[in-house]
C-alpha cells in the first residue's frame, strides 16, 4: 500500500468496538464469514498473477519515487509500480512519500508550501544509501548518487540529471504508459483531512484527463479521500482505506464500491496477517491481496517465499532484483501484460 508501519495500530484505535488489537488480527487471519457482497464478477486484478510491485520504485535499491528508480525496477522485471502523491503550492501532484522534502532531499519544508519548480529542482537522491533507503546525516561519501540531479556528478549510463528529481505524477504516467501503478493519496498530516480531499480531487481530475482509469489502483489511509476520489472518478479501481479494511477484517463488511484489491501488511506485532486462510477468504469475496512491509516483518527471502506460498496476488518490494530472482527461480506464473488491460 505504500503506507507506514503504523497501519494496523491506527486501525485498532479507529474501530468503535472494545476488542483488542490482537482480537482484531485474529479475526483478520481466520476465514470468518463471507463478505456482505463480492467485488463483482470478472475482477481482472485476480485474472493474472503473481504481481511484482516495486514499492516506491524499490527504495532499498534506488532513490525512492524517482524516474531512475522506476526505470530500474521495470528493467529488473517489476510488473507494477507503487508510489505516493502530494501536491505542491501550485497544485501539481508529485511522487514523494513524505509530506516534507527533508528526509530524501537536501531541501527542507512541506511539499505543499513549495511550487513545483522549487520541488523539481531538489536532489531526490541526496540522502540515498544503497540498501538503506534515505539516511540523512552520514559522511558525504555514503551517498553515491548525491549531486547527479544538480550536475555535480555524472549520471549513470543511460540516465540524466532529471531522472533524480522529484517527478510529477503526470511525468510518471507518461513515462510508464503500459505499466500499472498503485497510487496512494497522501495528506500534509493524518489530522488534515482537507489536504487528503484536495489531493483526491487533483488525482481524479488528472487520471480522467489522461485516460488512466483501468490500469491503476488508488488507495489512501484516509477513507474520506477515497470516497471523494471515487465520487469524481468512479471507474478507477480502488483499495480500501483504514476504516474500510478494518471493517472487512472485523465483520466481512464490503469495502467501498470499486474495490479490487486489499493492500495489507505481512504482520502486526509479530502476529501473521497474510495467511492462506485470509487470502482464500479475500479471493472468495472477489478481492486480490497485495502485501506491503514498511517494517511490519523482515523483508527478506524467507518472507517473500511465505507471501507467495500463502497465495497472495502481489508483493510490494523495496528489493526488486531480489524478488524477481525468487520468482524466476520458483517458476511463479506472471502476468503476460497488465491484468486491467485484458
C-alpha positions as CSV (number, residue, x, y, z in Angstrom):
1,X,0.0,0.0,0.0
2,X,3.0,2.2,0.3
3,X,2.0,3.1,3.8
4,X,3.8,3.4,7.1
5,X,4.1,0.6,9.6
6,X,1.5,2.1,12.0
7,X,-1.4,1.0,9.8
8,X,-2.9,-1.7,12.0
9,X,-2.3,0.2,15.2
10,X,-4.4,3.1,13.8
11,X,-6.9,0.5,12.6
12,X,-7.3,-0.9,16.1
13,X,-7.7,2.7,17.5
14,X,-10.2,3.6,14.9
15,X,-12.7,0.8,15.4
16,X,-15.7,1.5,17.6
17,X,-15.6,-1.9,19.2
18,X,-13.9,-2.7,22.5
19,X,-11.9,-5.6,21.0
20,X,-8.2,-5.6,21.5
21,X,-5.9,-5.3,18.5
22,X,-4.9,-8.9,18.9
23,X,-8.5,-10.0,18.5
24,X,-8.9,-7.7,15.5
25,X,-6.0,-9.5,13.9
26,X,-7.2,-12.9,14.9
27,X,-10.4,-12.2,13.1
28,X,-8.4,-10.9,10.1
29,X,-6.4,-14.1,9.7
30,X,-9.2,-16.6,10.1
31,X,-11.7,-17.5,7.4
32,X,-14.6,-15.8,9.1
33,X,-18.0,-15.3,7.4
34,X,-18.3,-14.2,3.8
35,X,-18.4,-10.6,2.9
36,X,-21.8,-9.0,2.6
37,X,-21.2,-8.7,-1.2
38,X,-18.4,-9.6,-3.5
39,X,-16.3,-7.2,-5.5
40,X,-18.3,-8.3,-8.6
41,X,-17.7,-10.8,-11.3
42,X,-14.7,-10.5,-13.5
43,X,-12.2,-8.7,-11.3
44,X,-9.4,-8.5,-13.7
45,X,-6.8,-8.0,-10.9
46,X,-7.4,-11.6,-10.0
47,X,-7.1,-12.9,-13.5
48,X,-3.3,-13.0,-13.8
49,X,-0.7,-13.1,-11.1
50,X,1.8,-13.0,-9.4
51,X,2.4,-9.2,-9.5
52,X,5.9,-8.0,-8.7
53,X,5.1,-4.5,-7.4
54,X,8.1,-2.1,-6.9
55,X,7.4,-0.2,-3.7
56,X,8.4,3.5,-4.3
57,X,10.2,2.0,-7.2
58,X,12.3,-0.2,-4.9
59,X,13.6,2.2,-2.3
60,X,16.3,0.0,-1.0
61,X,17.9,-0.3,-4.4
62,X,17.4,3.2,-5.8
63,X,16.3,6.6,-4.6
64,X,12.6,6.5,-3.6
65,X,10.0,7.6,-6.1
66,X,12.4,8.8,-8.8
67,X,12.2,8.1,-12.5
68,X,15.6,6.4,-12.1
69,X,14.1,4.0,-9.5
70,X,11.0,3.3,-11.6
71,X,13.1,2.6,-14.7
72,X,15.5,0.4,-12.8
73,X,12.6,-1.6,-11.3
74,X,10.8,-2.2,-14.6
75,X,14.1,-3.2,-16.2
76,X,14.6,-5.7,-13.3
77,X,11.2,-7.2,-14.1
78,X,8.6,-5.4,-12.0
79,X,5.1,-5.7,-13.3
80,X,3.7,-2.7,-11.4
81,X,4.9,0.4,-9.7
82,X,3.7,1.8,-6.3
83,X,4.0,5.4,-5.4
84,X,2.7,8.2,-3.1
85,X,1.4,11.6,-4.2
86,X,1.4,15.0,-2.5
87,X,0.5,18.3,-4.2
88,X,2.7,21.4,-4.5
89,X,1.7,25.0,-3.8
90,X,0.6,25.4,-7.4
91,X,-1.4,22.2,-7.3
92,X,0.9,19.8,-9.2
93,X,0.8,16.2,-8.0
94,X,4.3,14.9,-7.3
95,X,5.6,11.5,-6.4
96,X,7.1,11.6,-2.9
97,X,6.3,9.6,0.3
98,X,6.7,12.2,3.0
99,X,4.8,15.4,3.5
100,X,8.2,17.2,3.7
101,X,11.2,17.1,1.5
102,X,13.6,16.9,4.5
103,X,14.4,13.1,4.6
104,X,15.0,12.4,1.0
105,X,16.5,15.6,-0.4
106,X,18.9,18.4,0.5
107,X,16.0,20.8,1.0
108,X,13.5,21.5,3.8
109,X,9.9,22.2,4.3
110,X,6.5,20.8,3.3
111,X,5.8,19.9,-0.3
112,X,2.5,21.8,-0.1
113,X,4.3,25.0,0.7
114,X,6.6,24.9,-2.3
115,X,6.0,25.4,-6.0
116,X,6.5,22.5,-8.5
117,X,9.5,24.3,-9.9
118,X,11.1,24.6,-6.4
119,X,10.4,20.9,-5.6
120,X,11.6,19.8,-9.0
121,X,15.0,21.5,-8.5
122,X,15.7,19.4,-5.4
123,X,18.1,16.4,-5.4
124,X,15.9,13.3,-4.6
125,X,19.0,11.1,-4.3
126,X,20.7,13.4,-1.9
127,X,20.3,11.1,1.2
128,X,20.0,7.8,-0.6
129,X,22.2,5.0,0.8
130,X,22.1,1.7,-1.2
131,X,20.4,-1.0,0.9
132,X,19.1,1.5,3.5
133,X,16.8,3.9,1.7
134,X,17.2,7.6,2.7
135,X,19.5,8.1,5.7
136,X,20.4,11.8,6.4
137,X,23.5,12.8,8.4
138,X,26.1,10.3,7.2
139,X,29.5,11.2,5.7
140,X,29.3,12.6,2.2
141,X,31.0,9.5,0.7
142,X,28.0,7.4,1.9
143,X,25.8,8.9,-0.9
144,X,26.9,7.6,-4.3
145,X,24.2,9.4,-6.3
146,X,24.2,12.7,-4.4
147,X,24.8,15.6,-6.9
148,X,23.6,13.9,-10.1
149,X,20.5,16.0,-10.0
150,X,22.5,19.2,-9.6
151,X,25.0,18.3,-12.3
152,X,27.8,17.9,-9.7
153,X,28.2,14.2,-10.5
154,X,28.0,12.3,-13.8
155,X,24.7,10.3,-14.0
156,X,24.8,6.5,-14.5
157,X,25.0,5.4,-18.1
158,X,21.6,5.8,-19.9
159,X,20.2,8.3,-17.4
160,X,20.2,12.0,-17.0
161,X,20.1,14.5,-14.1
162,X,16.3,14.9,-14.4
163,X,15.8,11.2,-13.5
164,X,17.0,12.0,-10.0
165,X,14.4,14.8,-9.4
166,X,11.1,14.5,-7.6
167,X,8.8,13.7,-10.6
168,X,5.3,14.9,-11.3
169,X,2.7,12.2,-11.4
170,X,1.9,13.3,-14.9
171,X,5.5,12.6,-15.9
172,X,5.3,9.1,-14.4
173,X,2.0,8.3,-16.1
174,X,3.5,9.5,-19.4
175,X,6.8,7.6,-18.9
176,X,5.1,4.4,-18.0
177,X,2.0,4.2,-20.2
178,X,1.9,0.4,-20.2
179,X,2.9,-0.2,-16.6
180,X,0.1,-0.5,-14.0
181,X,0.6,1.8,-11.0
182,X,-0.7,1.7,-7.4
183,X,-1.2,5.3,-6.2
184,X,-1.6,6.3,-2.6
185,X,-3.2,9.7,-1.8
186,X,-1.3,11.4,0.9
187,X,-2.0,14.5,3.0
188,X,0.1,17.0,5.0
189,X,-0.8,15.2,8.2
190,X,-3.1,12.5,9.4
191,X,-5.4,15.1,11.0
192,X,-5.5,17.4,7.9
193,X,-8.4,15.7,6.1
194,X,-8.9,18.6,3.8
195,X,-5.4,18.1,2.4
196,X,-6.3,14.5,1.6
197,X,-9.5,15.6,-0.1
198,X,-7.7,18.2,-2.1
199,X,-5.2,15.7,-3.4
200,X,-8.0,13.2,-4.1
201,X,-9.7,15.8,-6.3
202,X,-6.5,16.6,-8.2
203,X,-5.8,13.0,-8.7
204,X,-9.3,12.2,-10.0
205,X,-9.0,15.1,-12.5
206,X,-5.6,14.0,-13.7
207,X,-6.4,10.4,-14.2
208,X,-9.6,11.2,-16.0
209,X,-7.9,13.7,-18.3
210,X,-5.0,11.3,-19.1
211,X,-7.3,8.3,-19.6
212,X,-5.6,6.2,-16.9
213,X,-8.8,4.7,-15.5
214,X,-8.2,1.0,-15.8
215,X,-4.6,0.1,-15.1
216,X,-4.2,1.9,-11.8
217,X,-5.3,1.2,-8.2
218,X,-5.9,4.2,-5.9
219,X,-5.8,4.0,-2.2
220,X,-5.2,6.1,0.9
221,X,-5.2,5.8,4.7
222,X,-8.0,8.4,4.7
223,X,-11.3,6.8,3.8
224,X,-12.9,10.2,3.1
225,X,-10.3,10.8,0.4
226,X,-11.0,7.5,-1.3
227,X,-14.8,8.3,-1.2
228,X,-14.2,11.7,-2.7
229,X,-11.9,10.3,-5.3
230,X,-14.5,7.5,-6.2
231,X,-17.3,10.1,-6.5
232,X,-15.3,12.0,-9.1
233,X,-13.7,9.0,-10.9
234,X,-16.0,6.0,-10.3
235,X,-14.3,3.9,-13.0
236,X,-10.9,3.8,-11.4
237,X,-10.1,0.6,-9.3
238,X,-9.6,1.1,-5.5
239,X,-8.0,-0.5,-2.5
240,X,-9.8,0.4,0.8
241,X,-8.6,2.8,3.4
242,X,-8.2,2.4,7.1
243,X,-11.8,2.0,8.2
244,X,-12.8,0.0,5.1
245,X,-10.1,-2.5,5.6
246,X,-10.7,-2.7,9.4
247,X,-14.4,-3.4,8.8
248,X,-13.7,-6.1,6.3
249,X,-11.3,-7.8,8.8
250,X,-13.8,-7.5,11.7
251,X,-17.1,-8.3,10.1
252,X,-16.7,-9.1,6.5
253,X,-18.3,-5.8,5.6
254,X,-17.9,-5.0,1.9
255,X,-15.4,-2.2,1.2
256,X,-16.2,0.8,-0.9
257,X,-17.7,0.1,-4.3
258,X,-14.9,-0.2,-6.9
259,X,-12.5,-2.1,-4.5
260,X,-10.5,-4.6,-6.5
261,X,-7.6,-5.4,-4.0
262,X,-6.9,-5.5,-0.3
263,X,-3.5,-4.0,0.4
264,X,-2.3,-5.4,3.7
265,X,0.8,-5.7,5.9
266,X,2.6,-9.0,6.4
267,X,2.3,-9.0,10.2
268,X,1.3,-6.8,13.2
269,X,3.3,-7.1,16.4
270,X,4.5,-10.5,15.3
271,X,1.0,-11.8,14.5
272,X,0.6,-13.1,11.0
273,X,-1.9,-11.3,8.8
274,X,-1.1,-12.8,5.4
275,X,-2.1,-16.5,5.8
276,X,-3.6,-19.0,3.3
277,X,-6.9,-18.7,5.2
278,X,-7.1,-14.9,4.9
279,X,-6.1,-14.9,1.3
280,X,-8.7,-17.6,0.5
281,X,-11.3,-15.6,2.2
282,X,-10.4,-12.5,0.2
283,X,-10.4,-14.4,-3.0
284,X,-13.8,-16.0,-2.3
285,X,-15.1,-12.4,-1.8
286,X,-13.6,-11.3,-5.1
287,X,-10.6,-9.3,-4.0
288,X,-7.0,-9.6,-4.8
289,X,-4.4,-9.5,-2.0
290,X,-1.4,-7.2,-2.3
291,X,1.2,-7.3,0.6
292,X,3.4,-4.5,1.9
293,X,6.1,-4.4,4.5
294,X,7.1,-1.0,5.8
295,X,8.7,-2.5,8.9
296,X,5.8,-5.0,9.7
297,X,8.1,-8.0,9.0
298,X,11.6,-8.7,7.9
299,X,11.8,-8.0,4.2
300,X,13.9,-11.0,3.2
301,X,13.8,-14.1,1.0
302,X,12.0,-16.3,3.5
303,X,9.3,-13.7,4.0
304,X,8.9,-13.2,0.2
305,X,8.5,-17.0,-0.1
306,X,5.9,-17.0,2.7
307,X,3.8,-14.4,0.9
308,X,4.0,-16.4,-2.3
309,X,3.1,-19.7,-0.5
310,X,0.1,-18.0,1.2
311,X,-1.4,-17.4,-2.3
312,X,-1.2,-13.6,-2.3
313,X,-1.6,-12.0,-5.7
314,X,1.2,-9.4,-5.4
315,X,4.0,-8.2,-3.2
316,X,5.3,-4.6,-2.8
317,X,9.0,-4.9,-2.6
318,X,11.8,-2.5,-1.8
319,X,14.2,-5.0,-3.4
320,X,13.0,-5.6,-7.0
321,X,16.1,-7.6,-8.1
322,X,15.7,-10.0,-5.2
323,X,12.0,-10.6,-5.7
324,X,12.5,-11.1,-9.4
325,X,15.2,-13.7,-8.9
326,X,12.9,-15.6,-6.4
327,X,10.0,-15.5,-8.8
328,X,12.2,-16.7,-11.7
329,X,13.9,-19.5,-9.7
330,X,10.5,-20.8,-8.5
331,X,8.9,-20.5,-11.9
332,X,6.0,-18.5,-10.5
333,X,3.4,-17.6,-13.2
334,X,3.5,-14.0,-14.1
335,X,1.1,-11.6,-15.9
336,X,1.6,-11.5,-19.6
337,X,0.5,-7.9,-19.5
338,X,-1.3,-5.6,-17.2
339,X,-4.4,-7.5,-16.0
340,X,-6.6,-4.5,-16.2
341,X,-5.9,-4.1,-20.0
342,X,-7.1,-7.6,-20.8
